[in-house]
Amino acid sequence: MLNENILIFGHKSPDTDSICSSIIKERLNKRMGNTKSKAVRLGEPNKETKYILENLGIEIPELIEKVEEGQKVILIDHNEFNQSVKGIENAEIIEVVDHHRIDDFRTTKPIYYTAKPYGCTATILYEEFKKFGFEINKEEAILMASCIISDTLLLKSPIATEYDEKVLKELGKIANINIEEYGLKMLKAGTSLDDYTEEELVKLDAKAFEKEGTKYVIAQLNTINIDDILKRQEKLEKEINKEIESKGLSLFVLAITDILNCNSEVIALGSRTDAVEKAYNKKLENNRTFLEGVVARKKQLVPPIDQNI
């Protein structure tokens, strides 16, 4: 049975931008008179996202696991079907708002498609609020600011643009918060990983990709101490190998990112680890290598690895 609402959701293994931008888009649509819009999610929110929503007193969106044929949906922060909900191929996609590459995407009808190379989806939605003359309240400003802080690591990531910086400064004024102080608290809230199992860690923020039939996953963990995660490497590798076998993957890359020093250690397993070595001209030792200055999956991990698959 079709849900009468237009379902708005981000990608599987949702991050802050994925969930909070879905909430923002629901509010924008309702201001425009579309009362049947509803933000939902495709997975468990991470600690960072929970910290943001709990502080604002906002309920976590409902979890959905599939959509029925003909269900009207809006895709947020993704467009690739293998990152979306079960049944997406037969849903009626009416709109996409995204800041990633466009790949493996098709519809049977014309749609609204907004894609801009900003640091996060919320920056695009900020523009939409301004374009239609809608006031952004304090709560919405914090939601948008949180997305920018999360995706750009407080503007330290190379995916951050001058426009993201300008928007973040404006949102700080609206929300009456110190962006630097709030941002560090928020990012650190998401880096406590001790109570996650190894299985949960490899799935926590994992995105699937496919090129000419070759399937691979690039997962990312944000931390303030890479060594703490590497102590669990053997157990992490067991779970990664399970993912490779169960999903028919040729490569699984786990990037462990130091959000304070802006570096990453990657663990790579599978039959195509050569793609990682070629991408960075570095040999893997003990299935891993250190990547100085690499923090952005969208700009620094996916493109060079994809080019060498």
C-alpha positions in Angstrom: 0.0 0.0 0.0 1.4 3.4 -1.0 2.1 6.0 1.6 0.1 9.1 0.8 3.0 11.3 1.8 5.9 12.3 -0.4 8.7 10.6 1.4 12.0 12.6 1.7 15.1 10.7 2.6 18.9 10.6 2.3 21.2 7.6 1.6 21.6 4.4 3.5 24.0 4.5 6.5 22.8 8.1 7.0 25.0 10.9 8.2 24.1 14.3 9.6 23.6 16.0 6.2 21.5 13.1 5.0 19.0 13.2 7.9 19.0 16.9 8.9 18.7 18.0 5.3 15.7 15.7 4.9 14.1 17.5 7.9 14.9 20.9 6.4 13.5 19.9 3.0 10.2 18.8 4.7 9.9 22.2 6.3 10.7 24.0 3.1 8.0 22.0 1.2 5.4 22.7 3.9 6.1 26.4 3.7 5.4 26.1 0.0 2.1 24.4 0.7 3.1 20.8 0.3 1.7 19.5 3.5 2.1 15.8 2.6 5.9 15.9 2.6 7.5 13.7 5.2 11.1 13.2 6.2 12.2 9.6 6.8 15.5 7.8 7.2 17.1 4.6 5.7 19.2 3.6 8.7 20.3 4.3 12.3 21.5 7.9 12.9 25.1 8.2 14.1 26.0 9.7 17.5 26.7 13.1 16.0 23.3 13.3 14.4 21.6 12.1 17.6 23.5 14.8 19.6 22.2 17.5 17.2 18.6 16.3 17.2 18.5 15.7 21.0 19.8 19.1 21.7 17.1 20.7 19.6 14.4 18.4 20.9 13.6 17.1 17.4 12.3 13.6 16.9 14.4 11.3 14.8 12.6 10.6 11.5 10.8 7.3 11.0 12.8 4.4 9.6 11.8 2.8 6.3 13.3 -0.2 4.7 11.5 -0.2 1.3 9.1 1.7 -0.9 6.2 0.4 -2.9 5.9 0.8 -6.7 4.7 4.2 -7.6 5.6 5.8 -4.2 6.4 9.4 -4.5 9.8 10.2 -3.2 12.4 13.0 -3.0 16.1 12.0 -2.8 18.3 14.0 -0.5 22.1 13.9 -0.5 22.3 11.1 -3.0 21.2 9.9 -6.4 22.8 6.5 -7.0 20.3 3.8 -6.6 22.7 1.4 -4.8 22.8 4.0 -2.0 19.1 4.3 -1.8 16.1 2.4 -0.4 14.9 -1.0 -1.6 12.4 -0.6 -4.4 13.7 2.8 -5.5 13.8 1.6 -9.1 10.0 1.5 -9.2 9.3 4.5 -7.1 8.2 7.8 -8.6 11.1 10.2 -8.0 9.8 13.7 -8.2 12.9 15.6 -7.0 16.5 15.3 -6.2 18.6 17.7 -4.1 22.3 16.6 -4.0 25.9 17.7 -4.0 27.5 14.5 -5.2 28.5 13.1 -8.6 25.5 12.0 -10.8 25.7 8.3 -11.7 23.4 5.4 -12.4 20.4 7.6 -12.3 17.2 7.4 -14.5 13.6 8.4 -14.3 10.6 7.8 -16.5 9.3 11.4 -16.1 10.9 14.9 -16.0 11.8 15.9 -12.5 13.2 18.7 -10.4 16.9 18.1 -10.0 19.1 20.4 -8.0 22.8 19.5 -7.9 25.5 21.9 -6.9 29.2 21.3 -6.0 28.8 22.7 -2.4 30.1 21.2 0.8 26.8 19.8 1.7 23.1 19.5 0.7 22.0 21.9 3.4 23.9 24.8 1.7 21.7 24.2 -1.4 18.6 24.2 0.8 19.7 27.5 2.4 19.7 29.0 -1.1 16.2 27.6 -1.7 14.9 29.3 1.5 16.4 32.5 0.4 15.1 32.2 -3.2 11.5 31.8 -2.0 11.9 34.5 0.6 11.3 32.2 3.6 12.7 33.2 7.0 15.1 30.7 8.5 14.4 30.3 12.3 17.0 29.5 14.9 16.3 25.8 15.0 16.6 25.5 11.2 19.8 27.6 11.2 21.3 25.1 13.7 20.2 22.2 11.6 21.8 23.7 8.4 24.9 24.8 10.2 25.3 21.3 11.7 25.2 19.8 8.2 27.9 22.2 6.8 30.1 21.6 9.9 29.7 17.8 9.6 30.3 17.4 5.9 33.2 20.0 5.7 34.8 19.2 9.1 34.3 22.8 10.2 35.4 24.1 6.7 38.7 22.2 6.9 37.8 19.7 4.2 38.7 20.5 0.6 35.0 20.1 -0.4 34.2 23.3 1.5 33.6 26.2 -0.8 33.7 30.0 -0.1 29.9 29.9 -0.3 29.7 27.3 2.4 31.9 29.5 4.6 29.7 32.6 3.9 26.5 30.6 4.6 27.9 29.1 7.8 28.8 32.6 9.1 25.3 33.8 8.4 23.7 30.8 10.0 25.8 31.4 13.1 24.3 34.9 13.4 20.8 33.7 12.9 21.3 30.9 15.6 23.3 33.2 17.8 25.9 30.5 18.4 29.7 30.5 18.2 30.3 28.3 15.2 33.8 27.2 16.2 32.8 26.2 19.8 29.5 24.5 18.7 31.2 22.7 15.8 34.0 21.2 17.9 31.5 19.9 20.5 29.3 18.5 17.7 32.2 16.8 15.9 33.6 15.3 19.1 30.2 14.0 20.1 30.3 11.8 17.0 33.8 10.4 17.5 33.2 8.2 20.5 33.3 4.8 18.9 34.2 2.5 21.8 30.7 1.1 22.3 30.2 0.1 18.7 30.9 -3.4 17.6 33.3 -4.0 14.7 30.3 -5.0 12.6 28.6 -1.7 13.4 31.7 0.3 12.6 32.2 -1.0 9.1 28.6 -0.3 8.3 28.3 3.0 10.2 29.0 5.3 7.3 29.5 3.0 4.3 28.6 4.0 0.7 28.4 1.5 -2.2 29.6 2.2 -5.7 29.7 0.3 -9.0 31.7 0.8 -12.1 31.2 -1.4 -15.1 30.0 -4.3 -12.9 32.7 -3.9 -10.3 31.1 -3.3 -6.9 33.0 -1.5 -4.1 32.4 0.2 -0.8 34.1 3.2 0.7 33.3 3.6 4.4 34.5 6.3 6.7 35.0 6.7 10.5 35.7 10.1 12.1 37.8 10.1 15.2 40.3 12.2 17.2 42.6 9.2 17.7 43.3 6.9 14.7 45.4 4.5 16.8 42.4 3.7 19.0 40.6 2.3 15.9 43.6 0.5 14.5 43.9 -1.5 17.7 40.8 -3.3 16.4 42.1 -3.8 12.9 42.0 -7.6 13.0 38.4 -7.8 14.1 37.5 -5.0 11.7 39.0 -6.9 8.8 37.0 -10.0 9.7 33.8 -7.9 9.4 35.0 -6.3 6.2 35.7 -9.7 4.6 32.1 -10.7 5.6 30.8 -7.7 3.7 32.9 -8.5 0.7 31.7 -12.1 0.5 28.0 -11.3 1.2 27.7 -8.4 -1.2 30.1 -9.6 -4.0 32.4 -6.7 -3.5 35.8 -6.4 -5.3 37.0 -3.8 -2.9 36.2 -2.4 0.6 38.0 0.7 1.8 37.6 1.8 5.4 39.0 5.4 5.9 39.7 6.3 9.5 39.8 10.1 9.5 41.4 12.3 12.2 39.1 15.3 12.3 41.5 17.5 14.2 44.7 16.9 12.1 42.9 16.2 8.8 44.6 13.0 7.8 43.3 9.5 7.2 44.5 5.9 7.6 42.8 3.5 5.2 42.3 -0.2 5.4 41.7 -1.8 2.1 40.7 -5.4 1.4 39.4 -7.3 -1.7 40.6 -8.4 -5.1 41.0 -4.8 -6.3 43.2 -3.2 -3.6 45.5 -2.3 -6.5 43.0 0.6 -7.3 43.9 2.1 -3.9 47.6 1.7 -4.5 47.4 3.3 -8.0 45.1 6.1 -6.8 47.7 7.3 -4.2 50.9 5.8 -5.6 51.4 4.1 -2.3 51.9 0.5 -1.4 49.6 -1.1 1.2 51.4 -2.5 4.2 49.4 -4.8 6.5 46.4 -3.9 4.3 46.6 -0.2 5.1 48.3 3.1 4.2 48.4 6.6 5.7 47.0 9.4 3.5 48.1 12.9 4.6 45.6 15.6 4.1 42.9 13.2 2.9 39.6 13.7 4.7 36.9 14.0 2.0 35.3 10.9 0.6 33.4 12.7 -2.1 36.5 14.6 -3.5 39.6 12.8 -2.2 38.6 9.1 -1.9 35.9 8.3 -4.5 37.3 10.0 -7.6 40.9 8.7 -7.6 39.9 5.2 -6.6 37.0 5.1 -9.1 39.4 6.2 -11.9 41.6 3.2 -11.1 38.9 0.5 -10.8 
